[in-house]
Amino acid sequence: MGQILYEVTDRVAVITLNRPEAANAQTMELLDDLDAAWREAAADDEVRVIVLKANGKHFSAGHDLKGGGPAPEKITLEHIYKIEARRYLEYTLRWRNVPKPSIAAVQGKCIAGGLMLCWPCDLIVAAENAQFSDPVVHMGIGGVEYHGHTWELGPRKAKEILFTGRPITADEAEKVGMVNRVVPLDDLETTAMELAGQIAQMHPFALRQAKRAVNQTLDVQGFYAAIQSVFDIHETGHGNALSDGGFPVLMRLDGMKDKLKSH
């Protein structure tokens, strides 16, 4: 089986992260396959709604820091920027703008890069045990590449989770509007699919226009420009790490992810 599963049922495309043994940490291959699945769903006229979910105990432990594929003898900021501009910025913005409603179903831990999978979705249904965090300040970087924080949480809550690295619970996320519904873990998939089925009954062109209206309003308020600008701020963190002699702190964060694999 691949790292991404894809199926269509009753006009709903279901994309499943399928790397549970690694808490669905994201390799470059996984992200490429995930983008291909989003593209397939977007192009299929029979699909009206997209559901993103994950197998295993955790939605995603973020980027797999050991699974970046072959690297040049000397890692440069240009090398990092090229990879991240494509897989972390281009992909997420494309998923956000797919002209069909999308729903993320999140359980367990959703860490750093995991946020970049659920935030581009239009709706988020969370299990009661879901926890959302972005602890990359530990790495000397001010947040993951797709800066949804301020838009999803508001400025003060965004600063809190970035400054402290602490996770926010599903209930907290619902209170600030980041999550639409919080349900028992056993009901997560059923709730997401029922919601998708309800939306799939609506007129597809009207759904497309409703999504465009909301996204365009956010863009007029500065969302798109801010995402582009903060991506460059993120890259200065990599530049700082390189000037300090590399990424020793990456392994510390990766160790945190390793613990999830056995829990």
Sequence and secondary structure as in RCSB ss.txt:
>XXXX:A:sequence
MGQILYEVTDRVAVITLNRPEAANAQTMELLDDLDAAWREAAADDEVRVIVLKANGKHFSAGHDLKGGGPAPEKI
TLEHIYKIEARRYLEYTLRWRNVPKPSIAAVQGKCIAGGLMLCWPCDLIVAAENAQFSDPVVHMGIGGVEYHGHT
WELGPRKAKEILFTGRPITADEAEKVGMVNRVVPLDDLETTAMELAGQIAQMHPFALRQAKRAVNQTLDVQGFYA
AIQSVFDIHETGHGNALSDGGFPVLMRLDGMKDKLKSH
>XXXX:A:secstr
  SEEEEEETTEEEEEE  GGGTT B HHHHHHHHHHHHHHHH TT  EEEEEESSS SB  B TT      SS 
 HHHHHHHHIIIIIIHHHHHHH SS EEEEE SEEEGGGHHHHTTSSEEEEETT EEE  GGGGT SS SS  HH
HHH HHHHHHHHHH   EEHHHHHHTTS SEEE GGGHHHHHHHHHHHHHTS HHHHHHHHHHHHHHHHHTTHHH
HHHHHHHHHHHHHHHHHHTTS HHHHHHHHHHHHHTT 
